[in-house]
Amino acid sequence: MAFWLTIAGSAFVSVVNMIRYLSVPDEVIRQFKNDHWARHIRDSFQPAAAFVMPMFVILVTSLVVQIEYRNNTWKQVYASPRSYADIFFSKFCIIHILILSFLILFNMFLVLCAWIPNIFYHDYAFFNTAVPWEKMLSLSLRLYVSVLAITAIQYWLSLRIRNFIAALGIGVALLIVGFMIFPWDKVIYYPYAYSAVTFFKDKTSEPMGKQGIYSVVWMAGIIALSFWDTVKRREKG
């Protein structure tokens, strides 16, 4: 499920945009004017930063962690000749591999879903200019850094709570709170809003903006506490 979610989630925004480009080409071409790639990238990264990316992180973290609980094999995992650090960090690394795969596929679908409408409607002019890979890479890197805090928090929640729906529900609720307090000037301290802050409020191009630094700090602190909690718990599942 995590594998298919990564593919479907990364394609979702670009496919929706492609359908819009094909269904109302005259209107979209008029909106794009001479900055086709810039507008297309903005229209793709906006929903990704606001909702799709953090929601994907919440879902994929719960899916990866809850495998042993759903199959009732968590006792076998901790009884195997592996250290707690090996078990704990291996699953955390898998989650980040899936997130990075999501971003790579997201950029591939972004380009592909711009080229396909251009085959049918030449006024889009995506073929006439080079793909701004550097800009896309910069945005992707900033987006990845911004969700580091969410990965750690959701990882701890999913390890602590056996119920998949409960861990997922808490994550979604915290994300909704982020939408509600987004206009607040102190939202920079709320990790579930960092991806939206990165795209909508931070106008710098540096990957480690203020929210990026806070995201890394949140991740380091929560992961340390989570690992300590896992080691000290009598019943690991």
Phi, psi and omega in degrees: 000320180296322179297311181290327176296322179298316180291311183295317181295320181290333182270341191305303185298315182295321179294319177299315178298319180298318178299319179294319180297324182280330185275325179230065186298319183299316181294315182292317180299322178294323178289324184288325183053241184256002183243060185301309183294318181298316180291320180295318179295318179297315180293338180272317184282335180301303179294330178296315181289322184287321188219309191300312183295307179297325178293321176299316180299316180298315182292312186290326177296314179297320181296315183292315184289325187278002181303311182294324181292318181295322181269000179057041181242014183296329179295322178294324180297312182283345176273349181287157182285062178228148179285159177300321180296320179299311181294314185295308187279338179294317179291325177295322177293322178299318178300317181287329174296319178294321179295316178295323176297320177302314182292321177296312179294324179302314179292323178295315178293326179301315180288314182299318182282356169269322181290322183300310177299330180293335176296323184267331182230102187289345180290347178295326174065024175292330180285343186276344181232155182289149177290128182281071184300322183298316179295318180295320178295318179298314178296320180295318179296317179295322179293320179296314179299323184292336182261004180301320180296318180297321181300318181291316181295314180293327178297315179295315179301316183291328176287325184279326186250119183289332184283119181300316183294322181295312179298318179295317181297320178297317179299315179295319179298317178294326177293319178296320176301322178301320177297319185291323184261008184304321179290345183294140182288346179263010182296343179298341180265002183254109190296334182283357178250001187296323180294320178291320178299319181302318185271322189263336184244327182273111184266001177280165180255005182282139182292335182249067173290185182301315180291331177293319177296315178298323180297317178295318179296315176304312182299313182299315181294314183291320179295320177298315179294320181295318179294318177299317179297320180294318181293320186279339182294137178289313180257106188291335179263000000 
